[in-house]
Amino acid sequence: MTGITGVGKTQIAVEYAHRYQGEYDAVWWIPADQPVLVRSSLAALAPDLGLPP
């Protein structure tokens, strides 16, 4: 999700993940507000998906 700061994007994402957690094998938070962390966050997800790190 994108949008201006303080409108509830995080709360909506957390609520969605909570409500539909049974529909997914993994739920992963990617900190897009810090672009330098996106790649390492995705790499950390690899083992949970059965992929090499």
N, C-alpha and C positions, 0 to 999 in steps of 0.2 A: 504494500500500500504506500501511497505517497500523499503528501499534503502538508499544509502548514503545521507548525509546532502547536501542541496543546489541544488538539481537537478530538483525541481519543483513539488514535490509530492503534496504539499498543494495546489498549484495553479490549478493543474489538478482536485483534489477533489472538490475544490470550483467551478470551471467551470462546472463540471459534475452536481453538485447539483443545480446550477443555471439553466442550460439547461433543466434538467429533473425534476424540482421541481413539476410539475403537475402530474407526475407519482407516487408520493409517498405521503402518509398521513403525514409523519414526516421525517425530516432530522436531524440527531443528530451528533454532533461532540464529539468523544471520544478521550481524550488526551492520546494516547498510549505511548507517550514519558515519561510519569510519571505513571508507573504501579500502584502506590498507588491510583491514581485518577480514574482508569478504573471502579472499582466496584461502586463507588459513582456516577459516570457519568451514568452508566447503571441503577442504582437505580432511579436516577432523571428522567429517561425516562419512567419509569413505569406508572405514571399518564396519560401521553399522549397516552399510549397504552391501557388505561382502566384497568390497573393492580393495585393491592394494593402496596403502597410504601414499 
